[in-house]
Amino acid sequence: MTAHRAYAEIDVSAIKHNYKYIQSLVPGAKIIAIVKANAYGHGAVKVAEALSEIGCDCYAVACLEEAIQLRTSGIKGDILILGVTPEEDAPDLERYDITQAVTSADYAKALASKANVKVHIKVDTGMSRLGIYCHKNSEVTLAADSASEIFATKGITVKGIFTHFAESDDPASNATDKQYKLFVALCDELKNRGLDVGVRHCCNSAAILRYPQMKLDAVRPGIILYGHSPAPETITDANLTPAMKVCCRVYSVKKLSKGDKVSYGGGYTVPQDMDVAVISIGYADGFSRILSGKVKVKIGGVECPVIGRICMDLCMVDVSALKGVKRGDIAVIFDDCDSVCRLAEIMNTINYEVLCMFRQRVAQVYI
């Protein structure tokens, strides 16, 4: 089937371009490609396959299911789970040769009671999320004690250590510098104890762009790998190329008369005679009902307002400004950074969520 009702067109060459550009920003650093959440909606397996063609050999995901999907699809190299895998599933980590983030000595011991596991130690230097707690210089020694306990756990092999920046997208914040110094101090303390911490990594997308000097041994690009800014208000980089375009089809075109009501609840009244197209996307596809009456789609390069409430499978668009719109024409939901950001602003969310929200019945087409 080629005539998909709704589809995301993924430009693989754009993702490869972004990967190579990231490499140029942090020469010598290993790239850990973030492909969690189905590669931010771009298709984790296809993205990993494409990146492997240009030398990528390390990927990060959120959970065991995502990791196994990559491995059973033939993806080689290291796969790091950033989230938590229940200890009862530890045998799968060993079976599929998957590396697990560990957030405490107790968790490491729980995993080791079930299997031999490769790990990266996660350190909480200020995100207040997962990881060994280390928010102040006075806590470095205690954090090192906890990490040392992980090293000493039989069945655990430490391959790396990392932290996650909470405010690297905020130019007014000094939190990133503080987190970085804490993390480096902890790594140095562990080295002084004769422990090999392996691969050190802390830079997310925003930090790669703003603090490339903090690259250490590896970096973890996420949204910039797909061509979008981690904070469009404060960080822009024209070298990034968006890789996704979401489209659907015109199902029908009809003439409505002044005074006609449109969609559920009759909340939109046609102000004058109008040509209206019904397009093949709705909130079940990710085109949120919140966007009803607030957004435009592009047909033939012309922006056309969505009118009335967005339905589960369909919505209606005012195409009066166009001539000759017909069944089968393509309607573009978004195709660049600006159009993604407009959707995010209307929904009071971020571009990350917009990229991830078109799924289920939205086919992925690779070019």
Buried (B, 14 or more C-beta within 10 A) or exposed (E): EEEBBBBBBBBBEBBBBBBEBBBEBBEEBBBBBBBBBBBBBBBBBBBBBBBBEEEBBBBBBBBBEBBBBBBEEEBEBBBBBBBBBEBEBBBBBBEBEBBBBBBBBEBBBBBBEBBBBBBBBBBBBBBEEBBBBBBEEEBBEEBBEBBBBBBEBEBBEBBBBBBBBBBBBBEEEEBBEBBBBBBBBBBEBBEEEEBEBBBBBBBBBBBBBBBBEBBBBBBBBBBBBBBBBBBBEEBEBEEBBBBBBBBBBBBEBEEBEEEBEBBEEEEBEBEEEBBBBBBBBBBBBBBBBBBBBBBBBBBBEEEBBBBBBBBEBBBBBBBBEBEEBEEEBBBBBBBBBEBBBBBBBBBEBBBBBBBBBBEEBBEBBBE
